[in-house]
Amino acid sequence: MLTGFIVFILSVLFFVFFAIYKRDMIAKMFSLHAAVPAGQLQEQLELTADTVIRRLETHIAHLELLLDEADAKIAVLDQKLRAADCVLAELETPLSPPPPKSNVVDLRLPSEPAVLLDIAKGHSAPVSESAMPKDSKDALSGDKRRQIMSMASQGFSVTEIAKTTGLGKGEIMLLLQLNRK
């Protein structure tokens, strides 16, 4: 058993001596094997990062182009909106000046004293809705209101309704908005 123990100690000493003597070679051998895969992984990561950066740059350029196009379209739409507002403003203002006052005297008897005074002073005044009896004014506004609502439900435009009823577009739009509520 002593010989087995001596052989064991000699073999352990041999491995220790061999490890000390070849220590640099063993370190290089293990470090090379670990360094090669790490180097390859680093190269692959750098290539992947470069590819991703290039793709992001192309996407950014594309998005900047889309933003420029959107800004241009917004500018065009703003111009069209201003033009449409101008057209609407022109449509709401009367195209022709009001008719000149005529020298025709209205022979109907007004019901209000202020109108009687105007006639007595020599001024002729047309009969307004306020000078009409209240019953006929209510009937007139009720009939017009029904006609406007009927035409609107049939799909006529505000302009067509205004031409038919003889009222202004503003009055018709207000009446339609009030009726919707």
Buried (B, 14 or more C-beta within 10 A) or exposed (E): EEEEEEEEEEEEEEEEEEEEEEEEEEEEEEEEEEEEEEEEEEEEEEEEEEEEEEEEEEEEEEEEEEEEEEEEEEEEEEEEEEEEEEEEEEEEEEEEEEEEEEEEEEEEEBEEEEBEEBBEEEEEBEEEEEBBEEEEBEEEEEEBBEBBBEBBEEEBEBEBBBEBBEBEBEBBBEBBEEEEE
